[in-house]
Amino acid sequence: EIVKRKNISLIFTLVVVVIMSLSLIKNSIQTPIVIEWLKVQEDVVAYIESQVTNDQEYCLRIYTPPVITHTYNYLFFYEKLQNKIKEKSADFVNNECWYIIERDDYAERRQVWLDANLPKNGTIKQEKEFRDVQVQLWHATND
């Protein structure tokens, strides 16, 4: 009697495990794997490019943790080589500057950069978010 109950419990447990495993396998097969690599960064660059004409001077400042901007520098340089956009400047142009601000797990480091780079007397003219990347156009006032 006890052996019979153990066998029934074991069979029931095995059936439940098999059903759950099959369900997980089915879901993983139906869910496509999306490899994005530089998708967000490319979208950010394309957005700024769409807002700046190819002969227009523009300012751009970039925050990426840990403040290494090689990816964006390369993507903007590539767009410049394609004659789609001019070389970016870190100095405000017509009192405006674009900012790319990525999320950072170290909030203090990000805040220090923002305090040093955002205009003290300024307003956000335009803002868009790409996943965890903020793109802002700031207008500085001469107060």
N, C-alpha and C positions, 0 to 999 in steps of 0.2 A: 504493500500500500504506500509506504513512504517512498520507496524507489520509484513507483509509478508517478507520484506527485512531483518528485524531483525531475523526472524525465519530461513531464508535461511542462513544468516551469522552464526547463532548459530549452525545449522546443519553442515555446512561446517567446522567450527572450531572443532566440536566434531569428525567428520570423520578424520580430519587431526591428532588430538590428539590420536585417537584410532589407526590409522595406524602407527604413530611414536612409540607408546607404544608397539604395537605388534612387530615392528621391533627391539626395544631394548630388549624385552623379548626373541625373537628368537636368537639374538646375544649372550645374556648372557647364554642361554641354550647351545648353540653350542660351547662356549668358556670354555674349561675345567679349573677347579680351580686347581692350582698347589700349594701345600703347601711344601715349601722347607726346613723349619726349619734350620737345620745345614748343608744343602747341600753344600754351598760354603765352609764352614770350613772343612767339610769332604773331599771335592775335593782338597783343599789346602794340607791337611795332606797326602792324598794319593799321590799327586804329589811329595812332598818332600820325602816320603817313597820310591817312585819309583826311585828317584835320589840317594838315600843313601842305600848302602847295609846293611843287618841286623847286620853285625859285625863291621861296620865302625863307628868310632867316628865322631861326627859332632857338629857344633855350630848352635844355633838357637836363634834369638832374635825376639820378637813379639811386635808389636805396635797395640793395639786396643783401641779405645776411650771408656771410659776415662782411658786407660792404665790398664785395668783389663783383664788378659789373661786366666781366669779360663777355658773357653771353649777349647782353644787350648791345655792348659796344660792337661786337662782331655783326649782329643783325642790322644795326643802323649803318655800319660801314658798308655792308653788302647792298643795302638799299641805295646808299649814296653812289656806289659803283654802277648801279643800274640806272642812274640819273633820275631816280624817283623822288629824291629828297636831298636837301643840302646837308652839309656837315653840321652836327649839333654844336651848340655853344652852351657853356655853363653859366654864362652871363645873361641876365634878363634882356629880352628883345621887346621893345615897345611896352615895357613894364609887365611882361608876361613870361611865364616859364612853365613848361610841362614837368610833372613829377611822376615817376614810376616808383611806387612804394610797395615792396613785397612784405608779406607777413614774416615776423621773426619771433621765435620762441623766447628770445631774450628781449623783453619789452623795454628794458632800460636802455639797451644799446640803440634800439630803434628810436626811442624818444630823444636821446642825445643827438642823433643825426637829424631828426626833424627840427629840433630846437635850433640847430646850427644852420639849417638850410632853408627852412620855410621863411617867407617874408614876415617880419614882425607886424607890419601894417599891410595886410593883404587879405584878399578874399578868394574863395574858390569860384571860378567862372564856369567850370565844367568838370564833371566827375563821372567816371565809369569804372566798374569793377569786373575783373576777369578772374574768376575763381577766388584766389587769395591775394590778388595783385590789384592795387588801386592805381588808377591813372587820373591825375588831377591837373587841371590848368589853373594856375594861380595868377592873379593880377595884383601887383604891388602898388600901393599908393605912396606918394611922395610926401608923407607927413613926417 
